[in-house]
């Protein structure tokens, strides 16, 4: 496979997007990581030749990661290594290399990340604190009910289609990461809030937006940033002083299910996690909660 570095990135981007079915954000992050590596390798991006890529060894990858370690979190370093591993795997598929130099590079040690979790009372306070006397207030309450009640990712919420919400059957059809489909139960509070929103949903700005569940005041689909800002504002209005985002509602939903005895496999399926190891983080959160309570009341604490 001949061609300039820009051509390489173009084909690699296509591979991630079409063959790997990665999300646009992940594709963008991986390509940015690879572009930085290529620029470092060749002095400038356009100077990299295929012979340079064939000559890269594990020491070179390790040296590159080490040169960028200052001020960069372990999680970001791990993401960069994953990006490079994916890129060299692609070169192997294309027949340009026989091995992956990243395989011999140690993965940065990551500590257990326990995401911020809201209590049931805090979730209720945020949702019930939304002013529903306006159309966008009704929309925002429906968004919060679905984010929490269905455990959706913010990207899934923004892409949600009306035709995939089955209010009579109490479930929603989600197209998640990797274009994978899952069915998620929808509680009564979420159904009621969604139906109330549909009754006053504004006219879409174009036929292409007819089926989008949530629109902004211009009749266009909501952006991730808009949902993030709304969630922050609703939390502040409710007096919840935590660093939260739309994903916090997903974390809280999963944690509360585990705390109430839900089976881990069921929670994995509802969240759309490929590996149950990802879902197990919520058992650590639950453990951290009771561990703190025990230590606070321990006679020898």
PEQUIDA-V281349 format. One record per residue. N is the residue number from 1. RES is the residue in three letters. PSI is psi in radians with two decimals (999 if undefined). Layout:
BEGIN
((N | RES | PSI) (N | RES | PSI))
END
This chain:
BEGIN
((1 | UNK | 1.86) (2 | UNK | 3.06) (3 | UNK | 2.86) (4 | UNK | 2.98) (5 | UNK | -0.69) (6 | UNK | -0.65) (7 | UNK | -0.71) (8 | UNK | -0.87) (9 | UNK | -0.64) (10 | UNK | -0.82) (11 | UNK | -0.62) (12 | UNK | -0.73) (13 | UNK | -0.75) (14 | UNK | -0.75) (15 | UNK | -0.82) (16 | UNK | -0.75) (17 | UNK | -0.77) (18 | UNK | -0.83) (19 | UNK | -0.74) (20 | UNK | -0.29) (21 | UNK | 0.74) (22 | UNK | 2.75) (23 | UNK | 2.72) (24 | UNK | -0.66) (25 | UNK | -0.72) (26 | UNK | -0.74) (27 | UNK | -0.80) (28 | UNK | -0.76) (29 | UNK | -0.81) (30 | UNK | -0.78) (31 | UNK | -0.63) (32 | UNK | -0.73) (33 | UNK | -0.78) (34 | UNK | -0.70) (35 | UNK | -0.70) (36 | UNK | -0.71) (37 | UNK | -0.76) (38 | UNK | -0.69) (39 | UNK | -0.69) (40 | UNK | -0.60) (41 | UNK | -0.66) (42 | UNK | 0.05) (43 | UNK | -0.69) (44 | UNK | 2.76) (45 | UNK | -0.75) (46 | UNK | -0.20) (47 | UNK | -0.17) (48 | UNK | 2.29) (49 | UNK | 2.80) (50 | UNK | -0.58) (51 | UNK | -0.55) (52 | UNK | -0.71) (53 | UNK | -0.61) (54 | UNK | -0.42) (55 | UNK | -0.18) (56 | UNK | 2.28) (57 | UNK | 3.12) (58 | UNK | -0.61) (59 | UNK | -0.68) (60 | UNK | -0.73) (61 | UNK | -0.79) (62 | UNK | -0.71) (63 | UNK | -0.70) (64 | UNK | -0.82) (65 | UNK | -0.72) (66 | UNK | -0.65) (67 | UNK | -0.32) (68 | UNK | 0.20) (69 | UNK | -0.53) (70 | UNK | 2.17) (71 | UNK | 0.10) (72 | UNK | 2.29) (73 | UNK | 2.73) (74 | UNK | -0.63) (75 | UNK | -0.71) (76 | UNK | -0.67) (77 | UNK | -0.73) (78 | UNK | -0.67) (79 | UNK | -0.72) (80 | UNK | -0.76) (81 | UNK | -0.70) (82 | UNK | -0.69) (83 | UNK | -0.80) (84 | UNK | -0.68) (85 | UNK | -0.74) (86 | UNK | -0.72) (87 | UNK | -0.79) (88 | UNK | -0.53) (89 | UNK | -0.69) (90 | UNK | -0.71) (91 | UNK | -0.60) (92 | UNK | -0.77) (93 | UNK | -0.58) (94 | UNK | -0.04) (95 | UNK | 0.27) (96 | UNK | -0.29) (97 | UNK | 2.76) (98 | UNK | -0.25) (99 | UNK | 2.94) (100 | UNK | 2.00) (101 | UNK | -0.27) (102 | UNK | -0.31) (103 | UNK | -0.49) (104 | UNK | 0.12) (105 | UNK | 2.24) (106 | UNK | 2.39) (107 | UNK | 2.34) (108 | UNK | 2.40) (109 | UNK | 2.11) (110 | UNK | 2.31) (111 | UNK | 2.88) (112 | UNK | 2.16) (113 | UNK | 2.03) (114 | UNK | 1.86) (115 | UNK | 2.73) (116 | UNK | 2.40) (117 | UNK | 2.39) (118 | UNK | 2.59) (119 | UNK | 2.88) (120 | UNK | -0.68) (121 | UNK | -0.69) (122 | UNK | -0.71) (123 | UNK | -0.82) (124 | UNK | -0.75) (125 | UNK | -0.73) (126 | UNK | -0.81) (127 | UNK | -0.81) (128 | UNK | -0.24) (129 | UNK | -0.14) (130 | UNK | 2.31) (131 | UNK | 1.89) (132 | UNK | 0.32) (133 | UNK | -0.13) (134 | UNK | 2.79) (135 | UNK | -0.66) (136 | UNK | -0.43) (137 | UNK | -0.71) (138 | UNK | -0.72) (139 | UNK | -0.82) (140 | UNK | -0.66) (141 | UNK | -0.71) (142 | UNK | -0.70) (143 | UNK | -0.83) (144 | UNK | -0.70) (145 | UNK | -0.69) (146 | UNK | -0.69) (147 | UNK | -0.81) (148 | UNK | -0.83) (149 | UNK | -0.39) (150 | UNK | -0.12) (151 | UNK | 0.69) (152 | UNK | 2.63) (153 | UNK | 2.69) (154 | UNK | -0.62) (155 | UNK | -0.64) (156 | UNK | -0.64) (157 | UNK | -0.81) (158 | UNK | -0.53) (159 | UNK | 0.00) (160 | UNK | 2.35) (161 | UNK | 2.50) (162 | UNK | -0.68) (163 | UNK | -0.21) (164 | UNK | 0.10) (165 | UNK | 1.99) (166 | UNK | 1.49) (167 | UNK | -0.56) (168 | UNK | -0.59) (169 | UNK | -0.08) (170 | UNK | 0.84) (171 | UNK | 2.84) (172 | UNK | 2.45) (173 | UNK | 2.15) (174 | UNK | 2.36) (175 | UNK | 1.83) (176 | UNK | -2.71) (177 | UNK | 2.49) (178 | UNK | 0.35) (179 | UNK | 0.47) (180 | UNK | 2.41) (181 | UNK | 2.48) (182 | UNK | 2.70) (183 | UNK | 2.28) (184 | UNK | 2.25) (185 | UNK | 2.57) (186 | UNK | 2.04) (187 | UNK | 2.90) (188 | UNK | -0.70) (189 | UNK | -0.71) (190 | UNK | -0.71) (191 | UNK | -0.85) (192 | UNK | -0.76) (193 | UNK | -0.65) (194 | UNK | -0.75) (195 | UNK | -0.64) (196 | UNK | -0.68) (197 | UNK | -0.77) (198 | UNK | -0.54) (199 | UNK | -0.38) (200 | UNK | 0.25) (201 | UNK | 2.30) (202 | UNK | 2.90) (203 | UNK | 2.36) (204 | UNK | 2.62) (205 | UNK | -0.37) (206 | UNK | 2.71) (207 | UNK | -0.51) (208 | UNK | -0.33) (209 | UNK | 0.08) (210 | UNK | -0.68) (211 | UNK | -0.07) (212 | UNK | 2.30) (213 | UNK | -0.77) (214 | UNK | 2.19) (215 | UNK | 2.73) (216 | UNK | -3.03) (217 | UNK | -0.22) (218 | UNK | 0.07) (219 | UNK | 0.33) (220 | UNK | 2.76) (221 | UNK | 2.52) (222 | UNK | 2.56) (223 | UNK | 2.84) (224 | UNK | -0.68) (225 | UNK | -0.71) (226 | UNK | -0.76) (227 | UNK | -0.71) (228 | UNK | -0.84) (229 | UNK | -0.67) (230 | UNK | -0.77) (231 | UNK | -0.78) (232 | UNK | -0.76) (233 | UNK | -0.75) (234 | UNK | -0.67) (235 | UNK | -0.76) (236 | UNK | -0.75) (237 | UNK | -0.60) (238 | UNK | -0.07) (239 | UNK | 0.38) (240 | UNK | 1.84) (241 | UNK | 1.18) (242 | UNK | 2.70) (243 | UNK | 1.72) (244 | UNK | 2.85) (245 | UNK | 3.09) (246 | UNK | -0.58) (247 | UNK | -0.40) (248 | UNK | -0.62) (249 | UNK | -0.63) (250 | UNK | -0.80) (251 | UNK | -0.79) (252 | UNK | -0.74) (253 | UNK | -0.85) (254 | UNK | -0.74) (255 | UNK | -0.75) (256 | UNK | -0.61) (257 | UNK | -0.81) (258 | UNK | -0.76) (259 | UNK | -0.56) (260 | UNK | 0.17) (261 | UNK | 0.21) (262 | UNK | 2.54) (263 | UNK | 2.40) (264 | UNK | -0.66) (265 | UNK | -0.64) (266 | UNK | -0.76) (267 | UNK | -0.71) (268 | UNK | -0.80) (269 | UNK | -0.72) (270 | UNK | -0.63) (271 | UNK | -0.32) (272 | UNK | 0.49) (273 | UNK | 2.33) (274 | UNK | -0.66) (275 | UNK | 2.45) (276 | UNK | -0.33) (277 | UNK | -0.58) (278 | UNK | -0.71) (279 | UNK | -0.50) (280 | UNK | -0.27) (281 | UNK | -0.54) (282 | UNK | -0.40) (283 | UNK | -0.53) (284 | UNK | -0.66) (285 | UNK | -0.78) (286 | UNK | -0.76) (287 | UNK | -0.70) (288 | UNK | -0.60) (289 | UNK | -0.89) (290 | UNK | -0.48) (291 | UNK | -0.76) (292 | UNK | -0.75) (293 | UNK | -0.72) (294 | UNK | -0.81) (295 | UNK | -0.59) (296 | UNK | -0.47) (297 | UNK | 0.13) (298 | UNK | 2.35) (299 | UNK | -0.40) (300 | UNK | 0.34) (301 | UNK | 999))
END
